Structure formats: structure tokens, C-alpha cells
């Protein structure tokens, strides 16, 4: 039983290659869109400050985290359904 719990822990699922690859793809697409929406004018006019670059980095982290959490919860729910 302990191996089953360990195998299905949040971080073990979140670090699966398929989950990470999916989250990166989503973060790149959504992050680019959000960065252009939020900072497009500064990027075009080359008026970026170091804080703006940090904010853009965070902009990519948010969809990565959302995708990862969503994938982990979906996988855990699927495992739960299959076990019952």
C-alpha cells in the first residue's frame, strides 16, 4: 500500500515526463499570449526594465503550474476511478 501511495503522490505525478512536456507546451503558448497582452507595448518600443522581464518570467510560470496541477488532479481521479 505504501508503494501505491508513493507512486501516486502529487510530486511523482507532476514530475512525469508526459506531464512536464504538456505543461511546457501550454506555458509557452499561453505565456507568449499573456506576455504580449500585458507587455507588448513595452516590448515593441524596447522600453523593458529588469522588473518587466521578471514579470514576464512569472507570466510563463503561472500556466505551467495550472497545467501541472490540472494534469495531476486528472490523473489521480482516473486512478481512483479505475481502482473502484
C-alpha positions in Angstrom: 0.0 0.0 0.0 2.9 2.4 0.8 4.4 1.9 -2.7 1.0 2.7 -4.3 0.7 5.9 -2.3 4.3 6.9 -3.0 3.8 6.2 -6.8 0.7 8.3 -6.9 2.0 11.2 -4.8 1.5 14.7 -6.2 5.2 15.3 -7.0 5.8 11.9 -8.5 2.9 12.6 -11.0 3.9 16.2 -11.5 7.4 15.2 -12.5 6.3 12.6 -15.1 7.8 13.3 -18.5 4.4 13.5 -20.1 3.0 15.9 -17.6 6.1 18.2 -17.8 6.1 18.2 -21.6 2.4 19.1 -21.7 2.9 21.8 -19.1 5.8 23.3 -21.0 3.9 23.4 -24.3 0.9 25.1 -22.7 3.1 27.5 -20.8 4.9 28.6 -24.0 1.7 29.2 -25.9 -0.3 30.8 -23.1 2.7 32.6 -21.7 3.5 34.2 -25.0 -0.1 35.4 -25.5 -0.2 36.8 -21.9 3.2 38.5 -22.3 2.2 40.2 -25.5 -1.1 41.3 -23.9 0.5 42.6 -20.8 3.9 43.9 -22.1 3.5 44.1 -25.8 3.8 47.8 -26.0 7.0 47.9 -23.9 8.5 45.0 -26.0 7.7 46.8 -29.3 9.1 50.1 -28.1 12.0 48.5 -26.4 11.2 50.1 -23.1 11.6 47.0 -20.9 13.1 47.2 -17.4 14.5 44.3 -15.4 11.3 44.1 -13.4 9.3 43.7 -16.6 11.4 40.7 -17.6 10.9 39.2 -14.2 7.1 39.7 -14.6 7.2 38.0 -18.0 9.1 35.1 -16.4 6.3 34.8 -13.8 3.7 35.1 -16.7 5.1 31.8 -18.1 5.2 30.1 -14.6 1.5 30.6 -14.0 0.2 28.5 -16.9 2.9 25.9 -16.3 1.7 25.5 -12.7 -2.0 25.5 -13.6 -1.4 22.8 -16.3 0.6 20.7 -14.0 -1.9 20.8 -11.1 -4.7 20.1 -13.5 -2.9 17.1 -15.0 -2.0 15.7 -11.6 -5.6 16.0 -10.4 -7.0 14.4 -13.6 -4.5 11.5 -13.3 -5.3 11.0 -9.6 -9.0 11.0 -10.4 -8.5 8.5 -13.2 -6.6 6.2 -11.0 -9.3 6.5 -8.3 -12.0 5.6 -10.8 -10.0 2.6 -12.2 -9.4 1.3 -8.6 -13.1 1.3 -7.8 
